[in-house]
Amino acid sequence: MIRIVVAGINTEVGKTVVSAIVTEALDGYYWKSVQCGLPTDKDWVEGNLSKKDRCFPSNFSFHTPCSPHLAARKEAMHIEARTLLPPVSAVPLVIEGTGGLLVPLNETETWADAAIHWNACWILVHRHYLGSLNHFALTVEAMKQRNIPLLGVIFNGEGDASTEEMLLQKADTSCLGRLAWQEQITPTTIRRIAEEWKLSLLSALGL
């Protein structure tokens, strides 16, 4: 069973788009354990994949667009890491992260406390913005402390090539793809980029 976690160095870095592309490239299924805010990322992914019914429902789906622990509290619910169990899938399961790596699920547990038990390899999404280098370094350091297997990095947006190489060396990994700025993301866009990334993804997975 192949599970791939798509994590981000921060929120709003392109995890949902990258997750859709990876799902399309691997002809897999998509799942996000905790959703905060509407419309849901699951609905967006479902509407942009070439095959329908390829998305599993979230364990928790909140209306409030904020940190999971706050969203749960506002809606009189409580999230525990042990309850976030991935669905069984015969094809690759692409798991989108919720916010950044250490976003809190409750007062004591983070999203990573659940995800490290999913027997998955990880893809880290880096979007170029002021402060992103620090966010990348902190995320990689936290992943290394938890022995998280990093499959590779996806770069979102235009960046300096030498800086990207420095980040890859720091993470001791490779670039799996680059997501250039798109005027509009459509199912056609998803399929085109999926074909561009497919070989590097399969190679990294040893397939």
Phi and psi in degrees as GROMACS dihedral restraints (atoms count N, CA, C in turn):
[ dihedral_restraints ]
;  ai    aj    ak    al  type     phi  dphi    fc
    3     4     5     6     1   -99.2    20    10
    4     5     6     7     1   122.5    20    10
    6     7     8     9     1  -121.9    20    10
    7     8     9    10     1   133.3    20    10
    9    10    11    12     1  -127.5    20    10
   10    11    12    13     1   119.7    20    10
   12    13    14    15     1   -92.3    20    10
   13    14    15    16     1   127.3    20    10
   15    16    17    18     1  -101.2    20    10
   16    17    18    19     1   104.2    20    10
   18    19    20    21     1  -106.2    20    10
   19    20    21    22     1   159.8    20    10
   21    22    23    24     1  -123.7    20    10
   22    23    24    25     1   157.2    20    10
   24    25    26    27     1   -75.0    20    10
   25    26    27    28     1   -11.0    20    10
   27    28    29    30     1  -166.8    20    10
   28    29    30    31     1   178.4    20    10
   30    31    32    33     1   -79.2    20    10
   31    32    33    34     1   158.2    20    10
   33    34    35    36     1    59.8    20    10
   34    35    36    37     1    42.6    20    10
   36    37    38    39     1  -109.7    20    10
   37    38    39    40     1    -0.6    20    10
   39    40    41    42     1   108.7    20    10
   40    41    42    43     1    18.3    20    10
   42    43    44    45     1   -60.1    20    10
   43    44    45    46     1   -40.5    20    10
   45    46    47    48     1   -66.9    20    10
   46    47    48    49     1   -45.0    20    10
   48    49    50    51     1   -63.9    20    10
   49    50    51    52     1   -45.2    20    10
   51    52    53    54     1   -62.6    20    10
   52    53    54    55     1   -41.3    20    10
   54    55    56    57     1   -61.4    20    10
   55    56    57    58     1   -41.5    20    10
   57    58    59    60     1   -64.0    20    10
   58    59    60    61     1   -41.6    20    10
   60    61    62    63     1   -66.3    20    10
   61    62    63    64     1   -44.1    20    10
   63    64    65    66     1   -65.1    20    10
   64    65    66    67     1   -41.2    20    10
   66    67    68    69     1   -59.7    20    10
   67    68    69    70     1   -44.6    20    10
   69    70    71    72     1   -64.6    20    10
   70    71    72    73     1   -44.0    20    10
   72    73    74    75     1   -63.7    20    10
   73    74    75    76     1   -35.4    20    10
   75    76    77    78     1   -99.0    20    10
   76    77    78    79     1     3.9    20    10
   78    79    80    81     1    52.3    20    10
   79    80    81    82     1    46.5    20    10
   81    82    83    84     1  -105.9    20    10
   82    83    84    85     1  -161.4    20    10
   84    85    86    87     1  -118.9    20    10
   85    86    87    88     1   157.3    20    10
   87    88    89    90     1  -116.7    20    10
   88    89    90    91     1   143.7    20    10
   90    91    92    93     1  -151.3    20    10
   91    92    93    94     1   137.0    20    10
   93    94    95    96     1  -125.4    20    10
   94    95    96    97     1   120.3    20    10
   96    97    98    99     1   -66.9    20    10
   97    98    99   100     1   -43.9    20    10
   99   100   101   102     1  -129.6    20    10
  100   101   102   103     1   123.4    20    10
  102   103   104   105     1  -112.8    20    10
  103   104   105   106     1   129.7    20    10
  105   106   107   108     1  -123.7    20    10
  106   107   108   109     1   113.9    20    10
  108   109   110   111     1   106.1    20    10
  109   110   111   112     1   157.4    20    10
  111   112   113   114     1  -123.2    20    10
  112   113   114   115     1   150.1    20    10
  114   115   116   117     1   -66.6    20    10
  115   116   117   118     1   160.9    20    10
  117   118   119   120     1   -80.1    20    10
  118   119   120   121     1   151.9    20    10
  120   121   122   123     1   -64.5    20    10
  121   122   123   124     1   -34.3    20    10
  123   124   125   126     1   -58.3    20    10
  124   125   126   127     1   -44.4    20    10
  126   127   128   129     1   -63.2    20    10
  127   128   129   130     1   -39.2    20    10
  129   130   131   132     1   -66.5    20    10
  130   131   132   133     1   -46.5    20    10
  132   133   134   135     1   -61.2    20    10
  133   134   135   136     1   -45.9    20    10
  135   136   137   138     1   -58.8    20    10
  136   137   138   139     1   -36.2    20    10
  138   139   140   141     1   -77.6    20    10
  139   140   141   142     1    -9.7    20    10
  141   142   143   144     1  -116.8    20    10
  142   143   144   145     1    -1.2    20    10
  144   145   146   147     1   -84.8    20    10
  145   146   147   148     1   152.2    20    10
  147   148   149   150     1   -73.4    20    10
  148   149   150   151     1   -24.8    20    10
  150   151   152   153     1  -110.9    20    10
  151   152   153   154     1   140.5    20    10
  153   154   155   156     1   -88.9    20    10
  154   155   156   157     1   167.2    20    10
  156   157   158   159     1    55.8    20    10
  157   158   159   160     1    45.2    20    10
  159   160   161   162     1  -114.6    20    10
  160   161   162   163     1    18.0    20    10
  162   163   164   165     1  -125.4    20    10
  163   164   165   166     1   129.5    20    10
  165   166   167   168     1   -85.9    20    10
  166   167   168   169     1   148.5    20    10
  168   169   170   171     1   -69.7    20    10
  169   170   171   172     1   152.3    20    10
  171   172   173   174     1   -71.6    20    10
  172   173   174   175     1   152.7    20    10
  174   175   176   177     1   -66.8    20    10
  175   176   177   178     1   -39.5    20    10
  177   178   179   180     1  -132.8    20    10
  178   179   180   181     1   133.9    20    10
  180   181   182   183     1  -134.7    20    10
  181   182   183   184     1   110.9    20    10
  183   184   185   186     1  -106.8    20    10
  184   185   186   187     1   151.1    20    10
  186   187   188   189     1   -77.2    20    10
  187   188   189   190     1   -30.0    20    10
  189   190   191   192     1   -79.4    20    10
  190   191   192   193     1   124.7    20    10
  192   193   194   195     1   -84.0    20    10
  193   194   195   196     1    80.9    20    10
  195   196   197   198     1  -153.7    20    10
  196   197   198   199     1  -171.9    20    10
  198   199   200   201     1   -57.5    20    10
  199   200   201   202     1   143.2    20    10
  201   202   203   204     1   -53.1    20    10
  202   203   204   205     1   -40.3    20    10
  204   205   206   207     1   -65.6    20    10
  205   206   207   208     1   -35.5    20    10
  207   208   209   210     1   -75.4    20    10
  208   209   210   211     1   -41.8    20    10
  210   211   212   213     1   -60.5    20    10
  211   212   213   214     1   -42.5    20    10
  213   214   215   216     1   -64.6    20    10
  214   215   216   217     1   -42.8    20    10
  216   217   218   219     1   -63.1    20    10
  217   218   219   220     1   -42.6    20    10
  219   220   221   222     1   -63.0    20    10
  220   221   222   223     1   -29.2    20    10
  222   223   224   225     1  -105.9    20    10
  223   224   225   226     1    21.2    20    10
  225   226   227   228     1    56.4    20    10
  226   227   228   229     1    44.7    20    10
  228   229   230   231     1  -130.3    20    10
  229   230   231   232     1   171.1    20    10
  231   232   233   234     1  -142.1    20    10
  232   233   234   235     1   131.1    20    10
  234   235   236   237     1  -103.3    20    10
  235   236   237   238     1   135.1    20    10
  237   238   239   240     1  -121.9    20    10
  238   239   240   241     1   138.4    20    10
  240   241   242   243     1   -56.3    20    10
  241   242   243   244     1   -38.7    20    10
  243   244   245   246     1   -66.5    20    10
  244   245   246   247     1   -18.0    20    10
  246   247   248   249     1   -86.2    20    10
  247   248   249   250     1   -10.6    20    10
  249   250   251   252     1   -89.1    20    10
  250   251   252   253     1    85.4    20    10
  252   253   254   255     1  -108.1    20    10
  253   254   255   256     1   127.2    20    10
  255   256   257   258     1   -62.9    20    10
  256   257   258   259     1   145.9    20    10
  258   259   260   261     1   -69.5    20    10
  259   260   261   262     1   156.1    20    10
  261   262   263   264     1   -79.5    20    10
  262   263   264   265     1   132.4    20    10
  264   265   266   267     1  -140.5    20    10
  265   266   267   268     1   133.0    20    10
  267   268   269   270     1   -79.4    20    10
  268   269   270   271     1   -15.7    20    10
  270   271   272   273     1  -114.8    20    10
  271   272   273   274     1   168.6    20    10
  273   274   275   276     1   -52.0    20    10
  274   275   276   277     1   133.1    20    10
  276   277   278   279     1  -104.7    20    10
  277   278   279   280     1   119.1    20    10
  279   280   281   282     1   -99.6    20    10
  280   281   282   283     1   120.4    20    10
  282   283   284   285     1  -110.1    20    10
  283   284   285   286     1   117.1    20    10
  285   286   287   288     1   -85.7    20    10
  286   287   288   289     1   132.1    20    10
  288   289   290   291     1   -70.6    20    10
  289   290   291   292     1   163.4    20    10
  291   292   293   294     1  -108.5    20    10
  292   293   294   295     1   109.9    20    10
  294   295   296   297     1    65.0    20    10
  295   296   297   298     1  -144.2    20    10
  297   298   299   300     1   -86.2    20    10
  298   299   300   301     1   177.9    20    10
  300   301   302   303     1   -59.1    20    10
  301   302   303   304     1   -40.6    20    10
  303   304   305   306     1  -107.1    20    10
  304   305   306   307     1    27.4    20    10
  306   307   308   309     1   -63.1    20    10
  307   308   309   310     1   135.2    20    10
  309   310   311   312     1   -75.4    20    10
  310   311   312   313     1   135.2    20    10
  312   313   314   315     1   -87.7    20    10
  313   314   315   316     1   -34.4    20    10
  315   316   317   318     1  -151.5    20    10
  316   317   318   319     1  -163.9    20    10
  318   319   320   321     1   -70.0    20    10
  319   320   321   322     1   -17.8    20    10
  321   322   323   324     1  -126.0    20    10
  322   323   324   325     1   -17.9    20    10
  324   325   326   327     1  -116.1    20    10
  325   326   327   328     1   146.3    20    10
  327   328   329   330     1  -108.1    20    10
  328   329   330   331     1   169.8    20    10
  330   331   332   333     1   -59.7    20    10
  331   332   333   334     1   -35.0    20    10
  333   334   335   336     1   -64.0    20    10
  334   335   336   337     1   -29.2    20    10
  336   337   338   339     1   -63.2    20    10
  337   338   339   340     1   -28.2    20    10
  339   340   341   342     1   -84.4    20    10
  340   341   342   343     1   -47.5    20    10
  342   343   344   345     1   -66.9    20    10
  343   344   345   346     1   -28.8    20    10
  345   346   347   348     1   -68.1    20    10
  346   347   348   349     1   -12.0    20    10
  348   349   350   351     1   -98.5    20    10
  349   350   351   352     1     7.4    20    10
  351   352   353   354     1   -91.0    20    10
  352   353   354   355     1     3.6    20    10
  354   355   356   357     1    52.6    20    10
  355   356   357   358     1    54.7    20    10
  357   358   359   360     1  -126.1    20    10
  358   359   360   361     1   157.1    20    10
  360   361   362   363     1   -96.6    20    10
  361   362   363   364     1   158.1    20    10
  363   364   365   366     1  -121.8    20    10
  364   365   366   367     1   144.3    20    10
  366   367   368   369     1  -115.1    20    10
  367   368   369   370     1   132.1    20    10
  369   370   371   372     1  -106.5    20    10
  370   371   372   373     1   127.4    20    10
  372   373   374   375     1   -98.0    20    10
  373   374   375   376     1   125.5    20    10
  375   376   377   378     1  -116.4    20    10
  376   377   378   379     1   121.4    20    10
  378   379   380   381     1  -105.1    20    10
  379   380   381   382     1   137.8    20    10
  381   382   383   384     1   -77.2    20    10
  382   383   384   385     1   116.1    20    10
  384   385   386   387     1  -157.5    20    10
  385   386   387   388     1   165.5    20    10
  387   388   389   390     1   -63.7    20    10
  388   389   390   391     1   119.2    20    10
  390   391   392   393     1   102.2    20    10
  391   392   393   394     1    -7.0    20    10
  393   394   395   396     1   -68.0    20    10
  394   395   396   397     1   -29.2    20    10
  396   397   398   399     1   -65.3    20    10
  397   398   399   400     1   -41.4    20    10
  399   400   401   402     1   -66.6    20    10
  400   401   402   403     1   -42.3    20    10
  402   403   404   405     1   -63.3    20    10
  403   404   405   406     1   -38.3    20    10
  405   406   407   408     1   -63.7    20    10
  406   407   408   409     1   -48.9    20    10
  408   409   410   411     1   -62.3    20    10
  409   410   411   412     1   -41.5    20    10
  411   412   413   414     1   -66.4    20    10
  412   413   414   415     1   -40.0    20    10
  414   415   416   417     1   -65.6    20    10
  415   416   417   418     1   -45.2    20    10
  417   418   419   420     1   -62.5    20    10
  418   419   420   421     1   -41.2    20    10
  420   421   422   423     1   -62.4    20    10
  421   422   423   424     1   -42.0    20    10
  423   424   425   426     1   -66.1    20    10
  424   425   426   427     1   -36.3    20    10
  426   427   428   429     1   -67.2    20    10
  427   428   429   430     1   -42.2    20    10
  429   430   431   432     1   -64.1    20    10
  430   431   432   433     1   -38.9    20    10
  432   433   434   435     1   -62.7    20    10
  433   434   435   436     1   -27.0    20    10
  435   436   437   438     1  -101.2    20    10
  436   437   438   439     1     7.6    20    10
  438   439   440   441     1    55.1    20    10
  439   440   441   442     1    41.4    20    10
  441   442   443   444     1   -82.1    20    10
  442   443   444   445     1   125.0    20    10
  444   445   446   447     1   -76.6    20    10
  445   446   447   448     1   111.0    20    10
  447   448   449   450     1   -90.4    20    10
  448   449   450   451     1   114.9    20    10
  450   451   452   453     1   -73.9    20    10
  451   452   453   454     1   -37.0    20    10
  453   454   455   456     1   168.0    20    10
  454   455   456   457     1  -178.5    20    10
  456   457   458   459     1  -119.3    20    10
  457   458   459   460     1   141.5    20    10
  459   460   461   462     1  -110.6    20    10
  460   461   462   463     1   125.5    20    10
  462   463   464   465     1   -95.9    20    10
  463   464   465   466     1   129.2    20    10
  465   466   467   468     1  -108.7    20    10
  466   467   468   469     1   115.4    20    10
  468   469   470   471     1    98.9    20    10
  469   470   471   472     1   173.6    20    10
  471   472   473   474     1   -84.7    20    10
  472   473   474   475     1   128.0    20    10
  474   475   476   477     1  -139.2    20    10
  475   476   477   478     1   174.3    20    10
  477   478   479   480     1   -76.8    20    10
  478   479   480   481     1   126.2    20    10
  480   481   482   483     1   -60.9    20    10
  481   482   483   484     1   -41.8    20    10
  483   484   485   486     1   -68.5    20    10
  484   485   486   487     1   -33.5    20    10
  486   487   488   489     1   -68.6    20    10
  487   488   489   490     1   -41.2    20    10
  489   490   491   492     1   -61.4    20    10
  490   491   492   493     1   -40.9    20    10
  492   493   494   495     1   -63.9    20    10
  493   494   495   496     1   -38.7    20    10
  495   496   497   498     1   -61.7    20    10
  496   497   498   499     1   -41.8    20    10
  498   499   500   501     1   -65.3    20    10
  499   500   501   502     1   -41.1    20    10
  501   502   503   504     1   -64.1    20    10
  502   503   504   505     1   -39.5    20    10
  504   505   506   507     1   -66.2    20    10
  505   506   507   508     1   -38.5    20    10
  507   508   509   510     1   -64.0    20    10
  508   509   510   511     1   -37.0    20    10
  510   511   512   513     1   -88.4    20    10
  511   512   513   514     1    -7.6    20    10
  513   514   515   516     1    54.1    20    10
  514   515   516   517     1    52.1    20    10
  516   517   518   519     1  -148.8    20    10
  517   518   519   520     1  -171.9    20    10
  519   520   521   522     1  -125.6    20    10
  520   521   522   523     1   166.7    20    10
  522   523   524   525     1   -86.1    20    10
  523   524   525   526     1   126.6    20    10
  525   526   527   528     1   -95.2    20    10
  526   527   528   529     1   -15.4    20    10
  528   529   530   531     1   172.5    20    10
  529   530   531   532     1   163.4    20    10
  531   532   533   534     1  -127.7    20    10
  532   533   534   535     1   132.2    20    10
  534   535   536   537     1  -103.9    20    10
  535   536   537   538     1   100.1    20    10
  537   538   539   540     1   -73.4    20    10
  538   539   540   541     1   159.3    20    10
  540   541   542   543     1   -58.6    20    10
  541   542   543   544     1   133.6    20    10
  543   544   545   546     1  -119.6    20    10
  544   545   546   547     1   132.1    20    10
  546   547   548   549     1   -62.7    20    10
  547   548   549   550     1   -33.6    20    10
  549   550   551   552     1  -153.6    20    10
  550   551   552   553     1   137.3    20    10
  552   553   554   555     1   -97.4    20    10
  553   554   555   556     1   117.5    20    10
  555   556   557   558     1  -126.3    20    10
  556   557   558   559     1   168.3    20    10
  558   559   560   561     1   -55.1    20    10
  559   560   561   562     1   -35.1    20    10
  561   562   563   564     1   -65.0    20    10
  562   563   564   565     1   -41.1    20    10
  564   565   566   567     1   -61.9    20    10
  565   566   567   568     1   -44.8    20    10
  567   568   569   570     1   -59.0    20    10
  568   569   570   571     1   -46.4    20    10
  570   571   572   573     1   -65.0    20    10
  571   572   573   574     1   -39.9    20    10
  573   574   575   576     1   -64.5    20    10
  574   575   576   577     1   -47.9    20    10
  576   577   578   579     1   -69.3    20    10
  577   578   579   580     1   -34.2    20    10
  579   580   581   582     1   -59.2    20    10
  580   581   582   583     1   -41.0    20    10
  582   583   584   585     1   -65.5    20    10
  583   584   585   586     1   -35.8    20    10
  585   586   587   588     1   -68.0    20    10
  586   587   588   589     1   -35.1    20    10
  588   589   590   591     1   -90.4    20    10
  589   590   591   592     1   -15.1    20    10
  591   592   593   594     1   -56.3    20    10
  592   593   594   595     1   -46.1    20    10
  594   595   596   597     1   -63.0    20    10
  595   596   597   598     1   -44.8    20    10
  597   598   599   600     1   -67.2    20    10
  598   599   600   601     1   -35.2    20    10
  600   601   602   603     1   -67.4    20    10
  601   602   603   604     1   -47.1    20    10
  603   604   605   606     1   -62.4    20    10
  604   605   606   607     1   -39.7    20    10
  606   607   608   609     1   -64.8    20    10
  607   608   609   610     1   -43.4    20    10
  609   610   611   612     1   -63.9    20    10
  610   611   612   613     1   -32.8    20    10
  612   613   614   615     1   -83.0    20    10
  613   614   615   616     1    -7.1    20    10
  615   616   617   618     1    73.4    20    10
  616   617   618   619     1    31.2    20    10
